[in-house]
Amino acid sequence: MNVRPARERTHGDYDLRLLARRGADVWRPVDAELVRPGVYRIVGTNADPETEHWQFQTGELARCEEKMLSDNRPHRCLVAVERVGESS
């Protein structure tokens, strides 16, 4: 899958991840744009939607929280946790 991590522009450099299911749950790096503090629009596209299901789809807004992940080494990431509406 060819996606690049988005970078948080107001709180330093963090990867933005969303939950993806491809046999097992994984935190997938995804391109996103800052809409307002803590809310991002997913702009990356799922290159393999038939085998990998994303929690949030391209164009959706997601509230993000800082989390510590340890997929190979412990590091801080912004994680998409909740779908939000345009005016939320």
C-alpha positions as CSV (number, residue, x, y, z in Angstrom):
1,M,0.0,0.0,0.0
2,N,1.5,3.3,-1.0
3,V,0.5,6.0,1.6
4,R,2.6,8.5,3.4
5,P,2.1,9.7,6.9
6,A,0.5,13.1,7.4
7,R,2.2,15.5,9.7
8,E,0.5,17.5,12.5
9,R,1.3,21.1,11.8
10,T,0.3,22.6,15.1
11,H,1.7,20.2,17.7
12,G,5.0,19.0,16.2
13,D,5.7,16.1,13.9
14,Y,3.4,13.1,14.4
15,D,2.2,10.4,12.1
16,L,-1.5,10.3,11.5
17,R,-2.9,6.7,11.6
18,L,-6.3,5.1,11.1
19,L,-7.5,1.7,12.0
20,A,-7.4,-0.7,9.0
21,R,-8.5,-4.3,8.9
22,R,-6.6,-6.7,6.6
23,G,-7.0,-10.0,8.3
24,A,-5.8,-8.4,11.5
25,D,-6.3,-4.8,12.8
26,V,-3.4,-2.5,12.0
27,W,-2.7,1.3,12.4
28,R,-2.3,2.4,8.8
29,P,-0.4,5.7,8.1
30,V,-2.6,7.9,5.9
31,D,-2.5,11.4,4.3
32,A,-4.8,13.9,5.9
33,E,-5.2,17.6,6.0
34,L,-5.8,19.7,9.2
35,V,-9.3,21.2,9.1
36,R,-9.3,22.7,12.7
37,P,-7.4,21.7,15.8
38,G,-7.8,18.0,16.5
39,V,-9.9,17.4,13.3
40,Y,-8.5,16.1,10.0
41,R,-9.9,15.3,6.6
42,I,-8.7,11.9,5.3
43,V,-7.3,12.7,1.8
44,G,-5.3,9.5,1.3
45,T,-6.9,6.7,-0.8
46,N,-7.1,3.0,0.0
47,A,-5.1,1.3,-2.7
48,D,-6.6,-2.1,-1.9
49,P,-10.2,-1.6,-0.7
50,E,-11.2,-5.2,-1.5
51,T,-8.8,-6.7,1.0
52,E,-8.3,-3.8,3.5
53,H,-11.2,-2.0,5.2
54,W,-10.4,1.5,6.6
55,Q,-12.3,2.8,9.6
56,F,-12.6,6.2,7.9
57,Q,-12.9,6.7,4.1
58,T,-11.3,9.3,1.9
59,G,-13.0,12.7,2.4
60,E,-14.4,12.0,5.9
61,L,-13.5,14.1,8.9
62,A,-12.0,12.4,11.9
63,R,-11.3,13.6,15.4
64,C,-7.7,12.6,16.3
65,E,-6.0,12.0,19.6
66,E,-2.3,11.6,20.4
67,K,-1.5,8.0,21.3
68,M,1.7,6.1,22.0
69,L,2.0,3.2,19.6
70,S,4.7,0.5,19.5
71,D,4.5,-1.3,16.2
72,N,8.3,-1.6,15.9
73,R,9.4,1.0,18.4
74,P,7.4,3.1,20.8
75,H,6.5,6.5,19.2
76,R,3.7,9.1,19.4
77,C,1.1,9.3,16.7
78,L,-2.1,11.1,16.0
79,V,-4.8,8.4,15.8
80,A,-8.2,8.9,14.1
81,V,-10.7,8.0,16.8
82,E,-14.1,9.4,15.9
83,R,-16.0,10.5,12.8
84,V,-17.2,14.1,13.0
85,G,-19.5,16.2,10.9
86,E,-18.6,19.4,9.0
87,S,-19.9,21.7,11.7
88,S,-18.9,19.6,14.8
